[in-house]
Amino acid sequence: MLLRLSIWIAYLGADMIAVYALGYLSQHKDATIEGDTIRGTQPLAFFWAPFLLIHLGGQDTITAFAMEDNNLWLRHLLNLVAQVVLSLYVFWKLIRRHSVELLVSGIFVFVAGIIKYGERTWSLKCGSFKSLQSSTGNHCKHRFPELIDGDASYSNTVCTGLRSMLDVLNFFSGRTLFVGDPLRFGREGLGTWLPNQVLKVLGVELGMMYDDLYTKALVLRTRSGITLCCISQLSALVAFALFLAGKKHKYSRADIAITYLLFVGTFFLELCALFIFLMSPWTWAWLKARKYERLAQYSWSLFSSGLIGWPKKRLLWSNAMGQYNLRVWFEENGKPKSCGQRVMNMTRKLATSISVDKEKIFWLSKLLDTEYVKADKVMECLVEATSNFVRQPYEFQRTREWPNLDPLLRYAQVFYIADSGFAIVFMHMVTELHLSKYPCPDIEADVAEDIDVLVEIC
């Protein structure tokens, strides 16, 4: 919770600081010339305004903090127009008595800043739920390296994840409930894959879907995105060259040092963007399929490196699942397990004593009653059951250990078609009511231990 709060504050604070800085620069008075030097409060302030647009464009590794940010992309587009207009006003207001080289350099910085900010807004639009629903998935259809059957290499795993991204997109956009065509796992199918290999493919798929939703990856995989990125980088280089060639003896050393620092920050962002693009699995697959072996090998070395890439041994997600038990909300006298749940119980009692509607504090219950647990056993259980079903589908159905589960799932299927949200709540409550019977004193110790494991997995 502390980590998420820190990132959230930094995400929102970055925009607020840039907006405040632009407003502050707009209040600066025009510089005056006394002798051979320009006097005034930071006479180079007009030149710093377009750098704030680059700052507002943000890093390529984060465009949205939550899906709601993507859905509000029109609001960010309005902010883009407002901040560009304000930056142009600051630039126009303070451009008098400055060299031509400095003015042209500022224009090129403007070009870079508008492109960076535009990339962010475009990425937010592409990650919105409406865009996911209307997407044809053409960005997932590429030439891929050939799979080698029976090969357990990491490159085979990554390539399999890339091939299945169209199914993953259809799942996230609500067009299908099934992910993973067995043909994408090679001619021998999913049945020949070990559980840890399947888990790694799942991790790669989730990692790439995360990039599409919360970073600039989706934009930078298009021709237009690559072209704009190159224009932005070239504009920054030209602006720096013109600033070096311009006459700077009229300005104070502090102002010149600040300007150089802003250029260094811009180049650092562009360099990071270049590395992130090269270490993308999509870039590696594109180069590999077209036989650019040296570039593909360099891209793969960045991708699989332990410091900044996606190494095979490192998990590509938090391996934690949030658990919220609705039974805790409905039971007035339940036993709290954590400090947050104790606080929630006290809050619920206080709300009841002052006649506050219970539903009005449900948001607080979701915050305090949620627990996060490791998902190792859950994922292993899921992959093992799926692999068994793929290897022996008919035998798996005939020898099912829980014969009463099939009618229940068929009953719940009606809800899934009508309202998937209600179906999830329904299955959750059925599971909780069933598991509340255990452990009981009538069962043996070894059976009780197995049931405890079952309860934990559920």
C-alpha positions as CSV (number, residue, x, y, z in Angstrom):
1,M,0.0,0.0,0.0
2,L,2.9,2.4,0.8
3,L,4.6,1.7,-2.5
4,R,1.3,2.2,-4.5
5,L,0.7,5.5,-2.6
6,S,4.2,6.8,-3.3
7,I,3.9,6.0,-7.0
8,W,0.4,7.5,-7.2
9,I,1.6,10.8,-5.5
10,A,4.6,10.9,-7.9
11,Y,2.4,10.3,-10.9
12,L,0.0,13.1,-10.0
13,G,2.6,15.4,-8.6
14,A,4.7,15.4,-11.8
15,D,1.9,17.0,-13.8
16,M,1.0,19.5,-11.0
17,I,4.7,20.6,-10.7
18,A,5.0,21.2,-14.5
19,V,1.7,23.1,-14.6
20,Y,2.7,25.3,-11.6
21,A,6.1,26.0,-13.2
22,L,4.5,27.1,-16.5
23,G,2.2,29.4,-14.6
24,Y,5.1,30.8,-12.7
25,L,7.2,31.4,-15.9
26,S,4.2,33.2,-17.5
27,Q,4.5,35.9,-14.7
28,H,8.1,36.7,-15.6
29,K,8.8,40.2,-16.8
30,D,10.7,40.8,-20.0
31,A,14.4,41.0,-19.8
32,T,16.2,44.4,-20.1
33,I,19.7,45.1,-21.6
34,E,22.2,46.9,-19.5
35,G,25.6,47.3,-21.2
36,D,26.5,44.0,-22.8
37,T,24.5,41.7,-20.5
38,I,20.8,40.9,-20.2
39,R,19.3,41.7,-16.9
40,G,16.2,40.4,-15.3
41,T,15.0,37.4,-13.3
42,Q,16.2,34.3,-15.2
43,P,16.2,35.8,-18.7
44,L,16.4,32.3,-20.2
45,A,13.1,31.4,-18.6
46,F,11.3,31.6,-21.9
47,F,13.6,28.8,-23.2
48,W,12.7,26.5,-20.3
49,A,9.0,26.4,-21.1
50,P,9.1,23.8,-23.9
51,F,11.2,21.5,-21.7
52,L,8.2,21.3,-19.4
53,L,6.2,19.8,-22.3
54,I,8.8,17.0,-22.5
55,H,8.4,16.5,-18.8
56,L,4.6,16.3,-19.1
57,G,5.1,13.7,-21.8
58,G,6.6,11.5,-19.2
59,Q,8.7,8.4,-19.3
60,D,7.8,5.6,-21.8
61,T,7.5,3.2,-18.9
62,I,4.3,4.8,-17.4
63,T,1.5,6.6,-19.0
64,A,-1.4,5.5,-16.8
65,F,-1.5,4.6,-13.2
66,A,-4.9,2.8,-13.5
67,M,-7.3,1.9,-16.3
68,E,-9.4,5.0,-15.3
69,D,-6.6,7.2,-16.6
70,N,-6.8,5.5,-20.0
71,N,-10.6,6.0,-20.1
72,L,-10.1,9.8,-19.4
73,W,-7.7,10.3,-22.3
74,L,-9.9,13.2,-23.6
75,R,-9.2,15.1,-20.4
76,H,-5.4,14.6,-21.0
77,L,-5.9,15.8,-24.6
78,L,-7.5,19.0,-23.2
79,N,-4.6,19.4,-20.8
80,L,-2.2,19.0,-23.8
81,V,-3.8,21.8,-25.7
82,A,-3.9,24.1,-22.6
83,Q,-0.3,23.5,-21.7
84,V,1.0,23.9,-25.3
85,V,-0.9,27.2,-25.5
86,L,0.5,28.4,-22.2
87,S,4.0,27.4,-23.2
88,L,3.7,29.3,-26.5
89,Y,2.5,32.3,-24.6
90,V,5.5,32.2,-22.3
91,F,7.8,31.7,-25.2
92,W,6.3,34.6,-27.3
93,K,6.2,36.9,-24.3
94,L,9.9,36.6,-23.4
95,I,11.5,36.1,-26.8
96,R,12.5,39.8,-27.4
97,R,16.2,40.7,-27.4
98,H,17.4,37.1,-27.7
99,S,19.6,35.6,-30.5
100,V,18.0,33.9,-33.5
101,E,19.9,30.7,-32.8
102,L,18.3,30.5,-29.3
103,L,14.8,31.2,-30.8
104,V,15.2,28.4,-33.4
105,S,16.6,26.1,-30.8
106,G,13.5,26.7,-28.7
107,I,11.2,25.9,-31.6
108,F,12.9,22.5,-32.0
109,V,12.5,21.8,-28.3
110,F,8.8,22.7,-28.7
111,V,8.5,20.1,-31.5
112,A,10.1,17.4,-29.3
113,G,7.9,18.4,-26.3
114,I,4.6,18.4,-28.3
115,I,5.5,14.9,-29.8
116,K,6.3,13.5,-26.3
117,Y,3.1,14.8,-24.8
118,G,1.1,13.7,-27.8
119,E,2.6,10.1,-27.5
120,R,1.4,9.9,-24.0
121,T,-2.2,11.0,-24.9
122,W,-2.2,8.7,-27.8
123,S,-1.1,5.8,-25.6
124,L,-3.9,6.6,-23.1
125,K,-6.4,6.5,-25.9
126,C,-5.1,3.1,-27.2
127,G,-5.3,1.7,-23.6
128,S,-8.9,2.7,-23.0
129,F,-11.6,0.0,-22.8
130,K,-13.4,1.3,-25.8
131,S,-10.3,1.1,-27.9
132,L,-9.7,-2.5,-26.7
133,Q,-13.2,-3.4,-27.7
134,S,-13.0,-1.8,-31.1
135,S,-9.4,-3.0,-31.8
136,T,-9.0,-5.6,-34.6
137,G,-5.7,-6.8,-33.1
138,N,-3.7,-6.1,-36.2
139,H,-0.8,-4.9,-34.0
140,C,-0.5,-8.5,-32.7
141,K,-0.3,-10.0,-36.2
142,H,3.3,-10.2,-37.2
143,R,5.8,-12.7,-38.6
144,F,7.3,-14.6,-35.8
145,P,10.4,-16.9,-35.5
146,E,9.6,-20.6,-36.0
147,L,8.9,-22.7,-32.9
148,I,11.2,-25.7,-32.3
149,D,9.1,-28.6,-30.9
150,G,10.4,-30.0,-27.7
151,D,12.7,-27.1,-27.2
152,A,12.5,-25.7,-23.6
153,S,14.5,-22.6,-24.3
154,Y,13.4,-19.2,-23.1
155,S,13.2,-17.8,-26.7
156,N,10.7,-20.6,-27.5
157,T,8.6,-19.5,-24.4
158,V,8.7,-15.8,-25.4
159,C,7.8,-16.6,-29.0
160,T,4.8,-18.7,-27.8
161,G,3.6,-15.8,-25.6
162,L,3.9,-13.4,-28.6
163,R,1.8,-15.8,-30.8
164,S,-1.0,-15.9,-28.3
165,M,-1.3,-12.2,-27.7
166,L,-4.3,-11.9,-30.1
167,D,-6.2,-14.3,-27.8
168,V,-5.1,-12.4,-24.7
169,L,-6.3,-9.1,-26.3
170,N,-9.7,-10.8,-27.1
171,F,-9.9,-12.0,-23.5
172,F,-9.2,-8.6,-22.0
173,S,-11.6,-6.8,-24.3
174,G,-14.4,-9.3,-23.4
175,R,-14.7,-11.0,-26.8
176,T,-13.9,-14.5,-25.5
177,L,-13.6,-16.5,-22.3
178,F,-10.8,-18.7,-23.7
179,V,-7.1,-17.9,-24.1
180,G,-4.5,-20.0,-25.7
181,D,-5.0,-22.0,-28.9
182,P,-3.1,-25.3,-28.5
183,L,-1.7,-24.9,-32.0
184,R,0.3,-21.9,-30.7
185,F,2.3,-24.2,-28.5
186,G,3.8,-26.0,-31.4
187,R,2.7,-29.1,-33.4
188,E,2.8,-31.3,-30.4
189,G,0.4,-29.0,-28.4
190,L,0.2,-27.8,-24.8
191,G,0.3,-31.3,-23.4
192,T,4.1,-31.6,-23.9
193,W,4.8,-28.4,-21.9
194,L,5.8,-28.6,-18.3
195,P,3.8,-26.5,-15.8
196,N,6.6,-24.1,-15.1
197,Q,7.0,-23.4,-18.9
198,V,3.3,-22.7,-19.2
199,L,3.5,-20.4,-16.2
200,K,6.4,-18.5,-17.8
201,V,4.3,-18.1,-21.0
202,L,1.5,-16.7,-18.9
203,G,3.9,-14.3,-17.2
204,V,5.2,-13.1,-20.6
205,E,1.6,-12.6,-21.9
206,L,0.6,-10.6,-18.8
207,G,3.8,-8.5,-19.0
208,M,3.2,-7.6,-22.6
209,M,-0.5,-6.8,-21.9
210,Y,0.6,-4.6,-19.0
211,D,2.9,-2.7,-21.4
212,D,0.0,-2.2,-23.8
213,L,-2.3,-0.8,-21.1
214,Y,0.1,1.3,-19.0
215,T,3.1,2.3,-21.1
216,K,3.8,3.8,-24.6
217,A,4.6,0.3,-26.0
218,L,1.5,0.1,-28.2
219,V,2.2,3.4,-29.9
220,L,5.9,2.8,-30.4
221,R,5.1,-0.5,-32.2
222,T,3.4,1.4,-35.1
223,R,5.1,3.1,-38.0
224,S,3.7,6.5,-37.1
225,G,4.9,6.1,-33.5
226,I,8.4,5.1,-34.6
227,T,8.5,8.1,-37.1
228,L,7.4,10.6,-34.4
229,C,9.9,9.1,-31.9
230,C,12.8,9.7,-34.5
231,I,11.6,13.2,-35.2
232,S,11.5,14.0,-31.5
233,Q,15.0,12.7,-30.9
234,L,16.4,14.6,-34.0
235,S,14.7,17.8,-32.9
236,A,16.3,17.5,-29.4
237,L,19.7,17.0,-31.0
238,V,19.3,20.0,-33.4
239,A,18.1,22.2,-30.6
240,F,21.2,21.3,-28.5
241,A,23.5,22.0,-31.4
242,L,21.9,25.4,-32.1
243,F,22.1,26.3,-28.4
244,L,25.8,25.4,-28.4
245,A,26.4,27.5,-31.4
246,G,24.5,30.5,-30.1
247,K,25.9,33.5,-28.2
248,K,25.6,32.8,-24.5
249,H,28.0,35.4,-22.9
250,K,25.0,37.7,-22.2
251,Y,23.5,35.2,-19.7
252,S,24.5,34.2,-16.2
253,R,26.3,30.9,-15.6
254,A,23.5,29.7,-13.4
255,D,20.9,30.1,-16.2
256,I,23.2,28.3,-18.7
257,A,23.9,25.5,-16.3
258,I,20.1,25.0,-15.7
259,T,19.6,24.9,-19.5
260,Y,22.3,22.3,-20.0
261,L,20.8,20.3,-17.1
262,L,17.4,20.3,-18.9
263,F,19.1,19.1,-22.1
264,V,20.8,16.3,-20.2
265,G,17.4,15.2,-18.8
266,T,15.9,15.3,-22.2
267,F,18.6,13.1,-23.7
268,F,18.4,10.7,-20.8
269,L,14.7,10.2,-21.4
270,E,15.3,9.7,-25.1
271,L,18.1,7.2,-24.4
272,C,15.9,5.3,-22.0
273,A,13.1,5.2,-24.6
274,L,15.5,3.8,-27.2
275,F,16.7,1.0,-24.8
276,I,13.2,0.1,-23.9
277,F,12.2,-0.1,-27.5
278,L,15.2,-2.3,-28.3
279,M,14.6,-4.7,-25.4
280,S,11.0,-5.2,-26.3
281,P,10.1,-8.9,-27.2
282,W,8.2,-7.5,-30.2
283,T,11.4,-5.8,-31.5
284,W,13.4,-9.0,-31.0
285,A,10.7,-11.1,-32.9
286,W,10.5,-8.6,-35.7
287,L,14.3,-8.6,-36.2
288,K,14.6,-12.4,-35.8
289,A,11.8,-13.2,-38.3
290,R,13.6,-10.9,-40.9
291,K,17.0,-12.6,-40.3
292,Y,18.7,-9.5,-38.8
293,E,20.7,-11.8,-36.7
294,R,23.2,-9.4,-35.1
295,L,20.5,-6.8,-34.2
296,A,18.2,-9.6,-33.0
297,Q,21.0,-10.9,-30.8
298,Y,21.6,-7.5,-29.3
299,S,17.9,-7.0,-28.7
300,W,17.7,-10.4,-27.0
301,S,20.7,-9.6,-24.8
302,L,19.0,-6.5,-23.5
303,F,15.6,-8.3,-23.1
304,S,17.0,-11.2,-21.1
305,S,19.5,-9.2,-19.1
306,G,19.2,-9.4,-15.3
307,L,19.3,-5.6,-14.6
308,I,16.8,-4.0,-16.9
309,G,15.2,-6.8,-18.9
310,W,12.9,-9.7,-18.5
311,P,15.2,-12.5,-17.4
312,K,14.0,-16.1,-17.3
313,K,14.3,-16.6,-13.6
314,R,12.6,-13.3,-12.5
315,L,8.9,-13.1,-12.1
316,L,7.3,-10.7,-14.5
317,W,4.5,-9.9,-12.0
318,S,4.1,-9.5,-8.3
319,N,3.0,-13.1,-7.7
320,A,0.4,-11.8,-5.3
321,M,-3.3,-11.9,-5.4
322,G,-5.7,-9.6,-3.6
323,Q,-8.3,-11.5,-1.5
324,Y,-11.6,-9.9,-0.4
325,N,-14.0,-12.0,1.5
326,L,-17.6,-10.9,1.1
327,R,-18.6,-13.0,4.1
328,V,-16.5,-10.7,6.3
329,W,-18.7,-7.8,5.1
330,F,-22.0,-9.6,5.8
331,E,-21.1,-11.1,9.2
332,E,-21.4,-8.6,11.9
333,N,-19.5,-10.6,14.5
334,G,-16.7,-12.2,12.4
335,K,-13.3,-12.7,13.8
336,P,-10.8,-10.2,12.4
337,K,-7.5,-11.7,11.1
338,S,-5.5,-8.5,10.6
339,C,-5.0,-5.0,12.0
340,G,-6.9,-3.5,9.1
341,Q,-9.9,-5.8,9.7
342,R,-9.9,-4.8,13.4
343,V,-10.0,-1.1,12.4
344,M,-12.8,-1.9,10.0
345,N,-14.8,-3.6,12.7
346,M,-14.5,-0.6,15.0
347,T,-15.5,1.7,12.1
348,R,-18.5,-0.4,11.3
349,K,-19.7,-0.3,14.9
350,L,-19.1,3.5,15.0
351,A,-21.1,4.0,11.8
352,T,-23.9,1.9,13.3
353,S,-24.0,3.9,16.5
354,I,-24.3,7.2,14.6
355,S,-26.9,5.9,12.1
356,V,-24.6,6.0,9.1
357,D,-25.8,3.8,6.2
358,K,-23.6,0.7,6.0
359,E,-23.2,0.8,2.2
360,K,-21.5,4.2,2.5
361,I,-18.4,2.7,4.1
362,F,-18.1,-0.3,1.8
363,W,-15.2,1.4,0.0
364,L,-13.3,1.5,3.3
365,S,-14.0,-2.2,3.7
366,K,-12.5,-3.0,0.3
367,L,-9.4,-1.1,1.4
368,L,-8.9,-2.5,4.9
369,D,-10.3,-6.0,4.6
370,T,-8.3,-6.9,1.5
371,E,-5.4,-9.3,2.0
372,Y,-2.6,-10.1,-0.4
373,V,-1.2,-13.6,-0.6
374,K,1.4,-15.4,-2.7
375,A,-0.2,-17.1,-5.7
376,D,2.3,-20.0,-6.3
377,K,-0.1,-22.8,-5.3
378,V,-3.0,-21.2,-7.1
379,M,-1.1,-21.0,-10.4
380,E,0.4,-24.5,-10.1
381,C,-3.0,-25.9,-9.4
382,L,-4.5,-24.1,-12.4
383,V,-1.8,-25.2,-14.8
384,E,-1.8,-28.8,-13.7
385,A,-5.6,-29.1,-14.1
386,T,-5.4,-27.4,-17.6
387,S,-2.6,-29.6,-18.7
388,N,-4.4,-32.7,-17.6
389,F,-7.5,-31.6,-19.5
390,V,-5.5,-30.9,-22.7
391,R,-3.7,-34.3,-22.5
392,Q,-6.7,-36.5,-21.7
393,P,-9.9,-34.5,-22.0
394,Y,-12.3,-37.4,-22.0
395,E,-10.6,-39.4,-19.2
396,F,-10.4,-36.2,-17.2
397,Q,-14.1,-35.7,-17.4
398,R,-15.0,-39.3,-16.6
399,T,-12.8,-39.6,-13.6
400,R,-13.7,-36.2,-12.1
401,E,-13.3,-36.3,-8.3
402,W,-16.2,-33.9,-7.7
403,P,-19.3,-35.2,-9.5
404,N,-21.5,-32.5,-7.9
405,L,-19.4,-29.6,-9.4
406,D,-20.6,-30.1,-12.9
407,P,-24.3,-29.3,-12.2
408,L,-23.2,-26.2,-10.2
409,L,-21.0,-24.9,-13.0
410,R,-23.8,-25.5,-15.5
411,Y,-26.2,-23.5,-13.2
412,A,-23.6,-20.7,-12.9
413,Q,-23.1,-20.6,-16.7
414,V,-26.5,-18.9,-17.1
415,F,-25.2,-16.1,-14.9
416,Y,-21.9,-15.8,-16.8
417,I,-23.8,-15.2,-20.0
418,A,-26.2,-12.7,-18.5
419,D,-23.9,-10.9,-16.0
420,S,-20.3,-12.1,-15.4
421,G,-19.9,-9.8,-12.3
422,F,-22.9,-11.4,-10.6
423,A,-21.6,-14.9,-11.6
424,I,-18.2,-14.2,-9.9
425,V,-19.9,-13.0,-6.7
426,F,-22.2,-16.1,-6.8
427,M,-19.3,-18.6,-7.1
428,H,-17.4,-16.7,-4.4
429,M,-20.2,-16.9,-1.9
430,V,-20.9,-20.6,-2.7
431,T,-17.2,-21.4,-2.2
432,E,-17.1,-19.5,1.1
433,L,-20.2,-21.1,2.5
434,H,-18.8,-24.6,1.6
435,L,-15.4,-23.9,3.1
436,S,-16.9,-22.5,6.3
437,K,-17.8,-26.1,7.3
438,Y,-14.1,-26.9,7.6
439,P,-12.1,-27.8,9.5
440,C,-14.4,-29.8,11.7
441,P,-13.5,-32.2,14.7
442,D,-15.0,-35.3,13.0
443,I,-12.2,-35.7,10.4
444,E,-8.7,-37.2,10.8
445,A,-5.6,-35.1,11.2
446,D,-4.0,-35.9,7.7
447,V,-7.3,-35.1,6.0
448,A,-7.7,-31.9,8.0
449,E,-4.2,-30.8,6.7
450,D,-5.3,-31.5,3.1
451,I,-8.5,-29.5,3.6
452,D,-6.4,-26.6,5.1
453,V,-4.4,-26.5,1.9
454,L,-7.5,-26.7,-0.2
455,V,-9.0,-23.8,1.7
456,E,-5.8,-21.7,1.2
457,I,-5.8,-22.4,-2.5
458,C,-9.5,-21.5,-2.9
